Amino acid sequence: MAAAVSKKRKFVTDGIFYAELNEFLRRELAEDGYAGVEVRVTPQRTEIVIRATRTQSVLGERGRRIKELTAVVQKRFNFKEGAVELYAERVASRGLSAMVQAESLKFKLLSGLAVRKACYGILRFVMESGAKGCECVVSGKVRGQRAQGMKFRDGYMIHSGNPTKHYIDQASRHVYMRAGIVGVTVKIMLPYDPTGKAGAKIPQPDFVQVYEPKEDLTA
């Protein structure tokens, strides 16, 4: 019989496992449009679903790369043979994923594109994808020796309250430029979607729906 683990310790262990796994996959799959990971624990095995924009690159030729990633995860976290399985899932909309856009902004800055041009390109793409609002923050030695922060906004954005948990998708990245490290943060305000596929499933508390008046049946 396995030793009983306290709930507190189990939550901490699960949190550390997810954080380390997410960091490893973020570094490994940065160029493949990595957009997050989901861990599903079943009685038979642990299923790890990797969300990315280029799933074919994640899988590799004849599934070689996903097998390599599975072997690394299995060895690092001491899983038994066949107890862990990795899957790749395509992101429905690239423009509504803050992780993907933060990586895109990072590579644009590394390629030498001007900060203003790169940020406005991200804002336009996100808003065209159906987002309610977007914010890009770039801070550090953007130009010259003095560090400064630049903020670019478009659309509608909420900053507090419970709806931020469902409607705001945020991601930060460090860009290693020649002058020093530049911090990049992308915040996206997701639209309302009852299905939950292309936005938040729960409507905002201040949303008021006005119904059409019913026909008068007494006449």
Buried (B, 14 or more C-beta within 10 A) or exposed (E): EEEEEEEEEEEEEEEEBBEEBBEBBBEBBBEBBBBBBEBEEEEEBBBBBBBBBBBEBBBBEEEEBBEEBBEEBBEEEEBEEEEBBBBBBBBEBBBBBBBBBBBBBBBBBEEEBEBEEBBBBBBEBBBEBBBBBBBBBBBBBBEEEEBEEBEBBBBEBBEEEEBBEBBBBEBEBEBEBEEEEBBBBBBBBBBBEEEEEBBBEBEBEEEEEEEEEEEEEEE
